[in-house]
Amino acid sequence: MMSGPIQLRVVIEDSQVHKLVLAGGIPSTVDELLATAQNHFHLQGSFTVMYMDKDFDDQFFTLMSTDVIKDKDTIKLVKTEPSVVLTFTPLSETDASSPAASLDRSFQDDGSSVSSSDTVIIQQPPEHRSQPWPVDFVVPTFSFNVEMLLQAGCKAYESDGSLLQNPSINSDILEKLAEAIFHYTAYPTGLQIQAVVESLINKYPCLKEPGTSFSGMYGWQQRLKYKMANYRSKMRKRVPYPELDINSLKRKSPGEKNPAKNCKRPKRAEVNYLPPHPSGETSNSLEKERQELLNEVKRKNNTKVIQDKMAKTFSYRRIEVVSGSPAADEFRERWPALFCEAEVGEPQIKKM
């Protein structure tokens, strides 16, 4: 490392560009460099450090070592998604009326959710997503024959650096990765796909493809990206899933039949963006529940009934919000219970 002053160009979230002067030279580790940048620019949260590689037309790569950083180079700080830990416990009727069920929360039907409490009591159907994207993606266990080939390939890589060149296992690997990703999100971002491939290469370094990029990951990233698109198509045909159906070309007007146009996807950290209806329920049955709610809100001391019906109709309400984008006045007319005092303070995540 250089001991003299070093100047770096720092890009923060593609919206800010600053100059960072390191009087003592470049730190020896990536963590120290990140901590220095965060302290200097007063940044809060978790970030990933990337560097601009001039050998690849100034493309950004994940920084693994500060040895590649030189004076007046460019680094980029990309904020990673926060980790949310939820504890699930059975909710009895007694618990529902206890103070523990009315902790300070601000979960709303618009999909954004932030909580100041450590433990949230949740009623969660098994078919709904219950976890946000993990900080460290865990590579799933592949089939027995694939695992055997990968273990043999890693041993050869450790001994002589040879890479595993067996395209026949690529399909099995991508299928398992797609299943694991779909557990968290149906529409992974580029950074999320990159995180999956990084975990895969770290666990099985024999799968690197130096011919595609310096890191050996680019080929896997592209294959996984297209695999997720195919996996969504397959899931859409097998099971009714609103989050996938809403983006189907069949639902779009003739002038908008483009897979990338008006694609409705969850926002960052959203878990149940567009969940399916509860088991045994249909849009018609939930519409009846909504009509009954119009009468229930007019009665006094009816909070428990309203809470149960609002929780039951959450999926129906989400489809209306996401697909129809109704005006506030229209939505309030159809769902007056959502705006009553008891329901405003009710944790919306319980309905998810």
Solvent accessible surface area in square Angstrom, and as a share of the most:
residue,aa,sasa,rsa
1,M,120,0.53
2,M,109,0.49
3,S,99,0.64
4,G,30,0.29
5,P,100,0.63
6,I,1,0.00
7,Q,63,0.28
8,L,2,0.01
9,R,108,0.39
10,V,0,0.00
11,V,14,0.08
12,I,5,0.02
13,E,68,0.30
14,D,111,0.58
15,S,87,0.56
16,Q,85,0.38
17,V,84,0.48
18,H,73,0.32
19,K,131,0.55
20,L,2,0.01
21,V,79,0.45
22,L,10,0.05
23,A,81,0.63
24,G,64,0.62
25,G,6,0.06
26,I,9,0.05
27,P,23,0.14
28,S,77,0.49
29,T,64,0.37
30,V,30,0.17
31,D,109,0.56
32,E,87,0.39
33,L,1,0.00
34,L,29,0.14
35,A,48,0.37
36,T,51,0.29
37,A,0,0.00
38,Q,32,0.14
39,N,113,0.58
40,H,100,0.45
41,F,35,0.14
42,H,156,0.70
43,L,32,0.16
44,Q,149,0.66
45,G,50,0.48
46,S,65,0.42
47,F,19,0.08
48,T,46,0.27
49,V,5,0.03
50,M,16,0.07
51,Y,25,0.10
52,M,47,0.21
53,D,18,0.10
54,K,150,0.63
55,D,126,0.65
56,F,74,0.31
57,D,125,0.65
58,D,71,0.37
59,Q,106,0.47
60,F,58,0.24
61,F,38,0.16
62,T,25,0.14
63,L,7,0.04
64,M,144,0.64
65,S,48,0.31
66,T,1,0.01
67,D,103,0.53
68,V,64,0.37
69,I,8,0.04
70,K,129,0.55
71,D,60,0.31
72,K,143,0.61
73,D,24,0.12
74,T,13,0.08
75,I,0,0.00
76,K,29,0.12
77,L,0,0.00
78,V,13,0.08
79,K,78,0.33
80,T,52,0.30
81,E,37,0.17
82,P,80,0.50
83,S,68,0.44
84,V,72,0.41
85,V,120,0.69
86,L,35,0.17
87,T,62,0.36
88,F,87,0.36
89,T,57,0.33
90,P,128,0.80
91,L,31,0.15
92,S,57,0.37
93,E,132,0.59
94,T,105,0.61
95,D,53,0.28
96,A,25,0.19
97,S,98,0.63
98,S,35,0.22
99,P,116,0.73
100,A,50,0.39
101,A,14,0.11
102,S,82,0.53
103,L,68,0.34
104,D,110,0.57
105,R,29,0.11
106,S,61,0.39
107,F,11,0.04
108,Q,79,0.35
109,D,9,0.05
110,D,76,0.39
111,G,10,0.09
112,S,58,0.37
113,S,45,0.29
114,V,111,0.64
115,S,40,0.26
116,S,88,0.57
117,S,28,0.18
118,D,130,0.68
119,T,60,0.35
120,V,2,0.01
121,I,28,0.14
122,I,8,0.04
123,Q,88,0.39
124,Q,48,0.21
125,P,42,0.26
126,P,134,0.84
127,E,74,0.33
128,H,18,0.08
129,R,21,0.08
130,S,33,0.21
131,Q,87,0.39
132,P,19,0.12
133,W,27,0.09
134,P,32,0.20
135,V,107,0.61
136,D,113,0.58
137,F,14,0.06
138,V,121,0.70
139,V,11,0.06
140,P,30,0.19
141,T,99,0.58
142,F,7,0.03
143,S,49,0.31
144,F,159,0.66
145,N,88,0.45
146,V,0,0.00
147,E,23,0.11
148,M,103,0.46
149,L,67,0.33
150,L,0,0.00
151,Q,95,0.42
152,A,59,0.46
153,G,6,0.06
154,C,19,0.12
155,K,145,0.61
156,A,40,0.31
157,Y,60,0.23
158,E,141,0.63
159,S,92,0.59
160,D,107,0.56
161,G,43,0.41
162,S,49,0.31
163,L,52,0.26
164,L,42,0.21
165,Q,160,0.71
166,N,46,0.24
167,P,108,0.68
168,S,86,0.56
169,I,5,0.03
170,N,30,0.16
171,S,74,0.48
172,D,60,0.31
173,I,0,0.00
174,L,15,0.08
175,E,43,0.19
176,K,74,0.31
177,L,1,0.00
178,A,0,0.00
179,E,77,0.35
180,A,22,0.17
181,I,0,0.00
182,F,23,0.09
183,H,101,0.45
184,Y,45,0.17
185,T,17,0.10
186,A,0,0.00
187,Y,18,0.07
188,P,16,0.10
189,T,73,0.42
190,G,56,0.54
191,L,84,0.42
192,Q,19,0.08
193,I,11,0.06
194,Q,28,0.13
195,A,35,0.27
196,V,0,0.00
197,V,1,0.00
198,E,41,0.18
199,S,25,0.16
200,L,0,0.00
201,I,8,0.04
202,N,111,0.57
203,K,100,0.42
204,Y,12,0.05
205,P,31,0.20
206,C,0,0.00
207,L,8,0.04
208,K,69,0.29
209,E,44,0.20
210,P,81,0.51
211,G,83,0.80
212,T,64,0.37
213,S,12,0.08
214,F,149,0.62
215,S,38,0.24
216,G,1,0.01
217,M,23,0.10
218,Y,113,0.43
219,G,8,0.08
220,W,5,0.02
221,Q,40,0.18
222,Q,56,0.25
223,R,77,0.28
224,L,1,0.00
225,K,109,0.46
226,Y,136,0.52
227,K,41,0.17
228,M,2,0.01
229,A,40,0.31
230,N,97,0.50
231,Y,18,0.07
232,R,37,0.14
233,S,45,0.29
234,K,57,0.24
235,M,35,0.15
236,R,66,0.24
237,K,176,0.74
238,R,168,0.61
239,V,63,0.36
240,P,114,0.72
241,Y,28,0.11
242,P,23,0.14
243,E,3,0.01
244,L,0,0.00
245,D,42,0.22
246,I,16,0.08
247,N,12,0.06
248,S,16,0.10
249,L,75,0.37
250,K,187,0.79
251,R,142,0.52
252,K,25,0.11
253,S,57,0.37
254,P,121,0.76
255,G,70,0.67
256,E,59,0.26
257,K,104,0.44
258,N,75,0.38
259,P,96,0.60
260,A,83,0.64
261,K,90,0.38
262,N,88,0.45
263,C,35,0.21
264,K,67,0.28
265,R,119,0.43
266,P,32,0.20
267,K,131,0.56
268,R,142,0.52
269,A,38,0.29
270,E,20,0.09
271,V,28,0.16
272,N,10,0.05
273,Y,21,0.08
274,L,4,0.02
275,P,3,0.02
276,P,22,0.14
277,H,40,0.18
278,P,34,0.21
279,S,109,0.70
280,G,82,0.79
281,E,39,0.17
282,T,77,0.45
283,S,55,0.36
284,N,116,0.59
285,S,35,0.23
286,L,0,0.00
287,E,38,0.17
288,K,132,0.56
289,E,25,0.11
290,R,20,0.07
291,Q,92,0.41
292,E,80,0.36
293,L,3,0.02
294,L,54,0.27
295,N,83,0.42
296,E,21,0.10
297,V,44,0.25
298,K,160,0.68
299,R,150,0.55
300,K,186,0.79
301,N,158,0.81
302,N,21,0.11
303,T,63,0.37
304,K,84,0.36
305,V,59,0.34
306,I,17,0.09
307,Q,33,0.15
308,D,75,0.39
309,K,31,0.13
310,M,0,0.00
311,A,25,0.20
312,K,73,0.31
313,T,0,0.00
314,F,6,0.03
315,S,4,0.02
316,Y,34,0.13
317,R,0,0.00
318,R,5,0.02
319,I,46,0.23
320,E,31,0.14
321,V,38,0.22
322,V,15,0.09
323,S,48,0.31
324,G,53,0.51
325,S,85,0.55
326,P,36,0.22
327,A,65,0.51
328,A,79,0.61
329,D,122,0.63
330,E,92,0.41
331,F,19,0.08
332,R,139,0.51
333,E,136,0.61
334,R,67,0.25
335,W,2,0.01
336,P,42,0.27
337,A,1,0.01
338,L,23,0.11
339,F,79,0.33
340,C,43,0.26
341,E,159,0.71
342,A,47,0.36
343,E,1,0.00
344,V,84,0.48
345,G,54,0.52
346,E,17,0.08
347,P,4,0.03
348,Q,2,0.01
349,I,18,0.09
350,K,23,0.10
351,K,10,0.04
352,M,18,0.08
